[in-house]
Amino acid sequence: MSISLRCPPSQALSSFSFQGRNSRLMSTASDVHFNFRSSFPHIRASSSSSSSSSSSLDAGLSTELDAVSSFSEIVPDTVVFDDFERFPPTAATVSSSLLLGICSLPDTIFRNAVDMALADSSCCKLENSELRLSCFFNKALVNVGGDLAKMVPGRVSTEVDARLAYDTHGIIRKVHDLLKLYSEIDVPPERLLFKIPSTWQGIEASRLLESEGIQTHLTFVYSFAQAAAAAQAGASVIQIFVGRLRDWARNHSGDPEIDAALKRGEDPALSLVSKAYNYIHKYGHKSKLMAAAVRNKQDLFSLLGVDYIIAPLKVLQSLKESAISPDEKYSFVRRLSPQSAAMYNFTEEESMIIVHRLTACGNLKALILTSCRINLVLVFTILPTMVLSIPFAAICTSIFATTALNLIVEAIINAISTISVSLTTSYYQSLLCFVVLSAMHVQSRSCPLTKWDQLSLASAMGPASVELLAAGLDGYVNQARRVEELFEKMWPPPNV
């Protein structure tokens, strides 16, 4: 099985040439991402049987970039619009940062898209200046996104206003507004992603939008709690910033998740990506994981197997220039795979995050567990069956550790809860409770889904994720305000 940011061939649009070859636009990392077909080979992540934990280079591979391309899809995180014919992109992100770059360079090929937004009659009629500027902002994002959709065969991710990060319904309304504007220019929903900050409100908005069939892209993920909640929400893409999290860890302390990784001798940023990937694949979530802000080749090698890796052009150029002979002894190792994820065991603390704030069935199991703890004391102190009970618990643990039986555990526990109510003998009730305890002990496979609320997610996030999320939101908010300030100065455009 392989994954790709590309849409099905039937959805790919034909390429076309552009004028303004000398136009140049630089964009900051994580704001505009393109995968270049000519400059770099198309990169896929394979999960076939050949993707074992270690793989040797095929004889046909000639560079390190060719080698890593067989494990993950690589996306350059900085782009120069110098020659679209020489560097045809396959996927893109439109953001407030991109709009700022377009406004600062009047000869870019996207400037007309912004001018057309400022000349939109429906926006110009609005008397309220805030509503008018918001309308211009939406139109500019969609116009530029529409142009990008004509250039790329893959999906276009559109940034949702970060000022709505703590407003679930506001995010949903904004996405619906953007989706309506895209439909007016004939860009289908399957070509679109909507980039939403990973606050609790943003994750909840993602869950509701995905239930409508609208694809979401959750960003600013800096903790396992955020990643698990985003996966459970069904987000299409989950983005973790490797470099930013490592920078925080180098200059701060006191985050339990980071401190635990350091105590194990692991890089906290790479550890988070690994845990998130293993969680997504172990529990069968549909989300694809994107590792962003990768700083060097070693980071990239350590993440091989993750769905998408966003890397600087200098790293990709170095990979491309590093030739490999077919008989070279060095092997590239796939660090992450669905097979290894299936065997991954989470720590007790991580398991508590997974089952934190259980649903209705979880509340029932919490009551059962309380009863179990009481009755276990009775069964071990009154009845001489300890020798038999211990292997019984081991058998239960073994049974519930079997991946193939994970799906029936829920039904078993519910049946046990019903039967145990009718039993009056502590002994038999305790034995039944042993099954529950064994299942919950094996990383709570029986109920991996979580019902999060704002308090539960906030309590599970450490200081690193809280600070980095706030800093990211501040940056996006400032960029959005700067765009609106520029639009206010530019409006009305000369041709209106």
C-alpha positions in Angstrom: 0.0 0.0 0.0 1.3 3.5 -0.8 0.2 7.0 0.1 0.6 10.2 -1.7 -0.5 13.8 -1.4 -1.6 13.5 -5.0 -5.3 13.2 -6.0 -6.5 10.4 -8.3 -5.3 10.9 -11.9 -8.8 11.8 -12.9 -8.6 14.8 -10.6 -5.3 16.0 -11.8 -5.4 19.1 -13.9 -3.3 19.6 -16.9 -0.2 21.7 -16.5 0.1 25.0 -18.2 2.9 27.5 -18.7 3.2 30.9 -16.9 4.6 34.2 -17.8 6.6 36.4 -15.5 9.5 34.0 -15.4 11.6 36.5 -13.4 9.0 36.9 -10.7 10.3 35.7 -7.4 8.5 35.0 -4.1 10.1 33.6 -1.0 7.9 32.0 1.6 8.7 31.0 5.2 8.8 27.4 6.2 5.6 25.6 7.0 3.6 28.2 5.2 3.9 27.1 1.6 4.9 23.5 0.8 5.5 22.1 -2.6 6.7 18.8 -3.8 8.7 19.3 -7.0 8.4 16.6 -9.6 11.3 17.8 -11.8 13.7 18.9 -9.2 13.1 16.0 -6.9 11.6 12.6 -7.6 8.0 11.9 -6.6 8.3 10.4 -3.2 6.0 7.7 -1.7 5.7 5.9 1.6 5.3 2.2 1.1 3.8 -0.2 3.6 4.2 -3.3 1.6 5.7 -6.5 3.0 9.1 -5.3 1.8 9.1 -2.4 4.3 10.6 -4.3 7.1 12.5 -2.5 9.9 15.6 -2.6 7.8 15.9 -2.3 4.0 18.8 -2.2 1.7 19.1 0.0 -1.3 17.9 -1.3 -4.6 20.5 -1.5 -7.4 18.7 1.2 -9.3 18.9 3.9 -6.6 21.8 6.3 -7.1 21.4 9.1 -4.5 20.4 9.4 -0.8 17.3 11.2 -1.9 16.3 8.3 -4.1 16.8 6.0 -1.1 14.7 8.0 1.4 12.0 8.5 -1.2 11.1 4.9 -0.9 10.1 5.3 2.7 8.3 8.7 3.0 6.9 11.5 0.9 9.3 14.4 1.1 8.0 18.0 0.7 10.3 21.0 0.4 9.3 23.6 2.9 10.6 26.7 1.1 9.8 27.5 -2.5 11.0 30.1 -5.0 8.5 30.9 -7.8 11.2 31.4 -10.4 10.3 28.8 -13.0 7.2 26.7 -12.6 8.0 24.8 -15.7 11.3 23.6 -14.3 9.9 23.0 -10.8 6.2 22.0 -11.2 4.7 21.6 -7.7 2.3 18.8 -6.8 0.7 20.2 -3.6 0.5 23.6 -1.9 -0.6 25.6 1.1 -2.1 29.0 0.9 -1.7 31.2 4.0 -1.6 34.7 5.4 2.2 34.5 5.1 1.9 33.8 1.4 -0.5 36.7 0.9 2.0 39.0 2.6 4.7 37.9 0.2 2.3 38.4 -2.8 1.5 41.9 -1.6 5.1 42.8 -1.2 6.0 41.7 -4.7 3.7 43.3 -7.3 5.0 41.4 -10.3 4.2 37.9 -8.9 1.9 35.7 -10.9 -0.6 35.7 -8.0 -0.9 39.4 -7.7 -3.9 39.5 -10.0 -5.7 37.0 -7.7 -5.3 39.5 -4.8 -6.4 42.5 -6.9 -9.5 40.6 -8.1 -10.3 39.9 -4.4 -10.0 43.6 -3.6 -12.3 44.4 -6.5 -15.0 41.9 -5.5 -18.3 43.7 -5.6 -19.9 41.6 -2.8 -17.1 42.6 -0.4 -17.0 46.3 -1.5 -20.7 46.7 -0.7 -20.1 45.9 3.0 -20.2 49.1 5.0 -18.6 47.6 8.1 -14.8 47.9 7.6 -14.0 44.7 9.6 -16.5 42.6 7.7 -15.2 44.1 4.4 -11.6 43.3 5.2 -12.5 39.8 6.3 -14.4 39.3 3.0 -11.3 40.5 1.1 -9.1 38.1 3.1 -11.3 35.1 2.4 -11.5 36.0 -1.3 -7.8 36.5 -1.6 -7.1 33.1 0.0 -9.5 31.4 -2.3 -8.4 33.2 -5.4 -4.8 32.3 -4.8 -5.8 28.7 -3.7 -7.8 28.4 -6.9 -4.8 29.4 -9.0 -2.7 26.9 -7.1 -5.3 24.2 -7.7 -4.8 24.7 -11.4 -1.1 24.2 -11.1 -1.0 21.2 -8.8 -2.6 17.7 -9.2 -2.7 17.3 -5.4 -4.5 19.0 -2.6 -4.4 22.7 -1.6 -4.4 23.4 2.1 -6.0 26.7 3.1 -5.2 28.3 6.4 -8.2 29.1 8.7 -8.0 32.4 10.5 -6.0 31.7 13.7 -8.1 34.3 15.6 -10.8 31.7 15.6 -8.6 29.1 17.2 -10.7 29.0 20.4 -14.1 29.1 18.6 -15.3 25.8 17.3 -18.4 27.1 15.6 -16.4 30.1 14.2 -13.9 27.7 12.6 -16.7 25.6 11.1 -18.4 28.7 9.7 -15.2 30.0 8.3 -14.5 26.7 6.6 -18.0 26.6 5.2 -17.5 30.1 3.9 -14.2 29.2 2.2 -15.7 26.0 0.8 -18.5 28.0 -0.7 -16.1 30.4 -2.4 -14.1 27.5 -3.7 -17.2 25.9 -5.2 -17.9 29.2 -7.0 -14.6 28.8 -8.9 -15.1 25.1 -9.5 -12.6 23.7 -7.1 -14.0 20.4 -5.7 -13.9 19.6 -1.9 -11.7 16.6 -2.5 -8.9 18.9 -3.8 -8.9 20.9 -0.5 -7.6 20.7 3.0 -8.3 23.3 5.7 -5.5 24.1 8.1 -6.7 24.4 11.7 -4.7 25.0 14.9 -4.7 22.1 17.3 -6.5 23.7 20.2 -9.3 21.7 21.8 -11.8 23.8 19.9 -9.9 23.3 16.7 -9.7 19.5 17.2 -13.5 19.4 17.9 -14.1 21.5 14.7 -12.0 19.0 12.8 -14.1 16.1 14.1 -17.3 17.8 13.0 -16.0 18.9 9.6 -14.5 15.4 8.9 -18.0 13.9 9.7 -19.3 16.1 6.9 -16.6 14.8 4.5 -14.5 18.0 4.7 -10.8 17.2 4.9 -8.8 19.0 7.7 -5.2 19.6 8.4 -4.4 20.1 12.1 -1.2 22.0 12.9 0.7 23.1 15.9 0.8 19.6 17.5 3.5 19.5 20.2 2.2 16.8 22.6 1.0 13.2 22.4 -2.3 14.3 23.9 -2.9 16.6 21.0 -1.8 14.0 18.4 -4.0 11.3 20.0 -7.0 13.6 20.2 -6.5 14.8 16.5 -6.3 11.2 15.3 -9.4 10.3 17.2 -11.1 13.3 15.7 -10.4 11.9 12.2 -8.1 14.7 11.0 -6.8 13.9 7.5 -3.4 15.3 8.2 -1.6 15.9 11.6 1.4 18.2 11.5 4.2 18.0 14.2 7.0 20.6 14.2 10.2 18.7 15.1 12.7 21.5 15.2 10.5 23.9 17.3 9.9 21.2 19.9 13.6 20.3 20.1 14.5 24.0 20.5 12.1 24.3 23.4 13.6 21.2 25.0 17.1 22.6 24.7 16.3 25.8 26.6 13.6 24.7 29.0 12.7 22.0 31.5 9.7 20.9 33.5 7.7 19.2 30.8 6.9 15.6 31.9 6.7 14.2 28.4 10.0 15.8 27.3 11.7 14.9 30.5 10.7 11.3 30.2 12.0 11.2 26.6 15.3 12.7 27.7 15.5 10.2 30.6 15.2 7.4 28.1 18.0 8.9 26.1 15.7 9.9 23.2 15.2 13.1 21.2 11.8 14.4 22.5 10.7 15.7 19.1 11.5 12.5 17.3 10.0 10.5 20.1 6.7 12.4 19.8 6.6 11.7 16.0 7.2 8.0 16.7 4.6 7.8 19.4 2.0 9.6 17.3 2.7 7.4 14.2 2.5 4.2 16.3 -0.7 5.3 17.9 -2.4 6.2 14.5 -1.4 2.9 12.9 -1.9 0.7 16.0 -5.5 1.8 16.5 -6.4 2.1 12.8 -7.0 5.8 12.5 -7.2 7.3 9.0 -4.9 10.3 9.8 -1.6 10.8 7.9 1.3 12.2 10.0 3.4 15.1 8.7 6.8 15.9 10.3 7.7 19.5 9.8 10.6 21.8 10.6 13.1 19.0 10.0 16.5 20.7 10.3 19.1 18.1 9.0 19.6 14.8 7.2 19.9 12.9 10.5 16.4 14.0 11.5 15.1 12.9 8.1 16.9 9.5 8.4 15.4 9.1 11.9 11.9 9.7 10.6 11.9 7.4 7.6 8.5 5.7 7.3 6.4 8.7 8.5 3.8 9.7 5.9 5.2 13.1 5.0 8.4 14.9 5.9 8.8 18.6 5.3 12.5 19.4 4.8 14.5 22.5 3.8 15.8 22.6 0.3 19.4 22.6 1.5 18.8 19.2 3.1 17.1 17.8 0.0 19.9 19.2 -2.2 22.5 17.6 0.0 20.6 14.3 -0.3 20.4 14.6 -4.1 24.1 15.4 -4.4 25.1 12.4 -2.2 25.7 9.6 -4.7 25.4 6.0 -3.6 27.0 3.0 -5.3 24.8 -0.1 -5.7 27.1 -2.3 -3.7 27.5 0.2 -0.8 27.3 -1.5 2.5 25.3 1.3 4.2 21.6 0.5 4.6 18.8 2.9 5.1 16.6 1.8 8.0 12.8 2.3 8.0 12.2 3.6 11.5 8.4 3.7 11.4 6.1 1.1 9.8 2.5 -0.2 10.4 4.0 -3.5 11.4 6.2 -2.1 14.1 3.3 0.1 15.3 1.1 -2.9 15.8 3.7 -4.3 18.3 4.4 -1.0 20.0 3.5 -0.9 23.7 2.6 2.4 25.3 3.6 3.3 28.8 1.0 3.4 31.6 1.0 7.2 31.5 0.5 7.2 27.7 -2.3 4.7 28.1 -4.0 6.9 30.5 -3.9 9.7 27.9 -5.4 7.3 25.4 -8.4 6.3 27.6 -8.7 9.7 29.3 -12.3 11.0 29.6 -14.0 7.8 28.5 -17.4 7.7 26.7 -20.5 6.2 28.2 -19.1 2.7 27.9 -16.0 3.9 29.6 -17.9 5.3 32.5 -19.5 1.8 33.0 -16.1 0.2 32.9 -14.8 2.7 35.5 -17.5 1.5 37.8 -16.7 -2.2 37.1 -13.0 -1.5 37.8 -13.9 0.0 41.2 -15.9 -3.1 42.0 -13.1 -5.3 40.8 -10.5 -3.8 43.1 -12.7 -4.4 46.1 -13.6 -8.0 45.1 -10.1 -8.9 44.2 -9.1 -8.4 47.8 -11.9 -10.7 48.9 -11.0 -13.4 46.4 -7.3 -13.5 47.4 -7.8 -13.3 51.1 -10.8 -15.6 51.6 -10.7 -18.2 48.9 -7.7 -20.5 48.4 -7.6 -20.0 44.6 -4.7 -17.7 44.2 -2.6 -20.2 42.4 -5.3 -20.8 39.8 -6.2 -17.1 39.6 -2.7 -15.9 38.6 -2.4 -18.1 35.5 -6.0 -17.1 34.7 -5.0 -13.5 34.7 -2.0 -14.2 32.5 -4.2 -16.0 30.0 -6.7 -13.1 29.9 -3.8 -10.7 29.4 -2.5 -12.8 26.5 -5.9 -13.1 24.9 -6.6 -9.4 25.0 -3.1 -8.6 23.8 -4.0 -10.3 20.5 -4.6 -7.7 17.9 -7.1 -9.8 16.0 -9.4 -9.8 19.1 -9.3 -6.1 19.9 -12.6 -5.4 18.1 -14.5 -7.9 20.3 -13.2 -6.8 23.6 -15.8 -4.0 23.9 -18.6 -6.5 23.5 -17.0 -8.9 26.0 -16.6 -6.2 28.7 -20.2 -5.0 28.2 -21.4 -8.6 28.6 -19.3 -9.1 31.7 -20.7 -5.9 33.2 -24.2 -7.3 32.7 -23.4 -10.7 34.1 -21.6 -9.4 37.1 -24.6 -7.4 38.2 -26.6 -10.6 38.6 -23.9 -12.5 40.4 -24.0 -12.5 44.2 -20.8 -14.5 44.8 -17.7 -12.3 45.1 -15.5 -15.1 43.9 -17.1 -15.4 40.4 -17.5 -11.7 40.1 -13.8 -11.2 40.8 -12.8 -13.7 38.2 -14.9 -11.9 35.7 -13.4 -8.6 36.8 -10.0 -10.1 36.2 -10.8 -10.1 32.5 -11.6 -6.4 32.6 -8.4 -5.6 34.5 -6.3 -7.7 32.1 -7.9 -5.9 29.1 -7.4 -2.5 30.5 -3.9 -3.3 31.6 -2.8 -4.1 28.0 -2.8 -0.4 27.1 -6.5 -0.2 27.3 -7.1 -1.7 23.9 -10.8 -2.2 24.8 -11.7 1.5 24.5 -9.0 3.5 22.7 -11.5 6.3 21.7 -11.6 9.3 23.9 -14.2 12.0 24.6 -12.0 15.1 25.2 -13.1 18.4 26.6 -11.2 21.6 27.0 -10.1 20.8 30.6 -9.0 17.2 30.0 -6.9 18.2 26.9 -5.3 21.1 28.7 -4.5 19.0 31.7 -2.8 16.4 29.5 -0.7 19.0 27.6 2.6 19.9 29.1 4.2 23.4 29.3 6.1 22.9 26.0 2.9 22.3 23.9 1.1 25.1 25.7 3.8 27.7 25.1 4.6 26.6 21.5 0.9 26.5 20.6 0.4 30.0 21.9 3.5 31.3 20.1 2.4 29.7 16.8 -1.1 31.2 17.2 0.4 34.7 18.0 2.5 34.5 14.8 -0.5 33.5 12.6 -2.7 36.2 14.2 -0.1 38.9 13.6 0.3 37.8 10.0 -3.5 37.9 9.4 -3.7 41.4 10.9 -0.8 42.6 8.7 -2.6 41.3 5.6 -5.8 43.2 6.5 -3.8 46.3 7.2 -2.2 46.0 3.8 -5.6 45.4 2.1 -7.0 48.5 3.8 -4.1 50.6 2.3 -4.5 49.0 -1.1 -8.3 49.3 -1.3 -9.7 50.3 -3.7 -7.2 49.0 -6.3 -6.3 51.3 -9.2 -8.6 49.4 -11.6 -11.7 49.8 -9.4 
